[in-house]
Amino acid sequence: MIVTHVMIVTHRGSPMKDRATLIADLAADLQGIRLEPARAAELAAEVDRLNGAVRTATGQLSFDDDPAGYAALLAKAAPR
Amino acid sequence: MSDDWTSLDLTAIAAAIAEGRVTSVAVTEACLARIDAWQPRINAFIRLDREAALATARERDRERAAGRLRGKLHGVPLAHKDMFYRAGRISTGGSAIRRDWIADRTATVIDRLDAAGAVDLGTLNMAEFAAGPTGHNIHVGDCCNPWDPARVTGGSSSGSGASVAARLVFGALGSDTGGSIRMPAAICGVVGMKPTYGRVSRFGALARSWSLDHVGPLTRSVADNARVLSIIAGADAADSTASAQAVPDYEAALGEPITGLRLGLPATLDSVDADVLSVLDWARADLERLGVRIVDVRLPDLAPLFDTAETIIKCEAAAMHRPWLAARPQDYSNQVRWRMEAGFLIPATQYIDALRLRTHHTEAFLATTMDGIDALLLPTMPFATPTRAETDVERQPGATALAILARFSRFTRPFNLLGLPALSVPCGVDGNGLPLGLQLVGRPFAEATLYAIAHAYQQATDYHRQEPTLQVVGHMAFLSS
């Protein structure tokens, strides 16, 4: 039997300095990009803001929400 | 005297050519002469295809003499932002990376303008890779505002706004991912339409963000704009996001009565300069005199719309630029590179959720702010036009410049996420005598309603008839000609 444990961490309490290090490590390991510490700190703040905004809003989403629904919405709302 | 032809707007010059009152060659020569005079001052063109344009004009004249008119732009000189591909021609995207890149396809919009008989004068200045709201460009030189070269044109369709305002061309295409048609239109004093997402094919147009890019025209008048949109709009087998919705006769819609139409105006607009508010108040009064009913509406908190749009743009831009960012990062300006770096670090799930949220944001906006109104009235820009120096984040980076830049797209970017049509129309001047624009936002695929309101407004006002005068000659040069 395979047991998979997925833990979704909702607490965003780590200090910004640590997140800058995390961002620098992610950039290097996942994307092959080297970041200066100052730039990593700026990006950490930017990513934190954008991720936080989207994550906060995802409460509106349901399982069946499909990105392609957007074009259908525009077409449905067009003048007849 | 041939220069006088450049003072006519697009529909008038098209009629003059079609009726044989002037040749396409004479009009093209008049435009070229005007470009020669203005280019050193505003740097609107990246490349001028002088001989090719004259050859096309001669062909159009021969066709007309033989009784054949290709379409509603027969013999009319245009030029476009240097990001609409024409097979076999260099398309720089305002970048150093594509300085010598030759397009391998022709944009659908260019094909459609060719089929309508347009004469292509060359390519226009733009922000590097369509990323930047001001008109600065370290690779090809800044595009300068024809009303005051010390001030910005707005971007990223900087050359489109400047060249139409200076009467160098009769119309130009731009692209708009966060306001890049509407901002230069407002700042340069011309008309700019960002149509509904999918109304115009993006095939063969350099992408900034596939999900948020919109292609549209910048022109001197609303009537001109309606003509160009009617030619470029419609389904395209080469672009699956181009809508199959029928394209209305936008020119016929110009004459539709607007009495009784309901125009929403937010009771309060935060962080908007007094100059802008007072001009908007005048526009409101003019529109009421025309019979439009002004209705108080409430704008939602725009921050979530900005953040959702930013997430999408950064992720898509990072994906498409990844190979160049890895191989030749030094060939990007800092601000363009900085704008997309976060996209490498946003999880894919957040990007996908941002795309899914788009539907919810649009549904909510239509059900609340747009409920019961035919269009929304807003300023295009929230402030008077700043100088190039105070907004030059590349050469003089600093908190002040970044703070100004952050405000540029306050009233434009949300409608790229929502995909709603939005039209910027000249409506007055700021304290420095530079143009200001009002913005009309409509329901999906309701461009005709926006055109009807704006056309009626232009019949009652003359802000769109104002044009800059040539006074100072600077030292900028063409990349090539």
Chai-1 contact restraints between the chains, C-beta under 6 A:
chainA,res_idxA,chainB,res_idxB,connection_type,confidence,min_distance_angstrom,max_distance_angstrom,comment,restraint_id
A,I23,B,L345,contact,1.0,0.0,6.0,A-B,restraint_1
A,L26,B,L345,contact,1.0,0.0,6.0,A-B,restraint_2
A,Q31,B,F344,contact,1.0,0.0,6.0,A-B,restraint_3
A,L43,B,E341,contact,1.0,0.0,6.0,A-B,restraint_4
A,L43,B,A342,contact,1.0,0.0,6.0,A-B,restraint_5
A,E46,B,A342,contact,1.0,0.0,6.0,A-B,restraint_6
A,V47,B,A342,contact,1.0,0.0,6.0,A-B,restraint_7
A,V47,B,L345,contact,1.0,0.0,6.0,A-B,restraint_8
A,V47,B,I346,contact,1.0,0.0,6.0,A-B,restraint_9
A,L50,B,D307,contact,1.0,0.0,6.0,A-B,restraint_10
A,L50,B,E310,contact,1.0,0.0,6.0,A-B,restraint_11
A,L50,B,T311,contact,1.0,0.0,6.0,A-B,restraint_12
A,N51,B,Q350,contact,1.0,0.0,6.0,A-B,restraint_13
A,A53,B,D307,contact,1.0,0.0,6.0,A-B,restraint_14
A,V54,B,T311,contact,1.0,0.0,6.0,A-B,restraint_15
A,V54,B,Q350,contact,1.0,0.0,6.0,A-B,restraint_16
A,V54,B,D353,contact,1.0,0.0,6.0,A-B,restraint_17
A,V54,B,A354,contact,1.0,0.0,6.0,A-B,restraint_18
A,A57,B,P304,contact,1.0,0.0,6.0,A-B,restraint_19
A,A57,B,L357,contact,1.0,0.0,6.0,A-B,restraint_20
A,T58,B,D353,contact,1.0,0.0,6.0,A-B,restraint_21
A,Q60,B,H360,contact,1.0,0.0,6.0,A-B,restraint_22
A,L61,B,R356,contact,1.0,0.0,6.0,A-B,restraint_23
A,D65,B,R356,contact,1.0,0.0,6.0,A-B,restraint_24
A,P67,B,L355,contact,1.0,0.0,6.0,A-B,restraint_25
A,P67,B,R356,contact,1.0,0.0,6.0,A-B,restraint_26
A,G69,B,T359,contact,1.0,0.0,6.0,A-B,restraint_27
A,Y70,B,R358,contact,1.0,0.0,6.0,A-B,restraint_28
A,Y70,B,T359,contact,1.0,0.0,6.0,A-B,restraint_29
A,L73,B,T359,contact,1.0,0.0,6.0,A-B,restraint_30
A,L73,B,T362,contact,1.0,0.0,6.0,A-B,restraint_31
A,L74,B,G419,contact,1.0,0.0,6.0,A-B,restraint_32
A,L74,B,P444,contact,1.0,0.0,6.0,A-B,restraint_33
A,A77,B,R443,contact,1.0,0.0,6.0,A-B,restraint_34
A,A77,B,P444,contact,1.0,0.0,6.0,A-B,restraint_35
A,A78,B,Q245,contact,1.0,0.0,6.0,A-B,restraint_36
A,A78,B,P444,contact,1.0,0.0,6.0,A-B,restraint_37
A,A78,B,F445,contact,1.0,0.0,6.0,A-B,restraint_38
A,P79,B,A446,contact,1.0,0.0,6.0,A-B,restraint_39
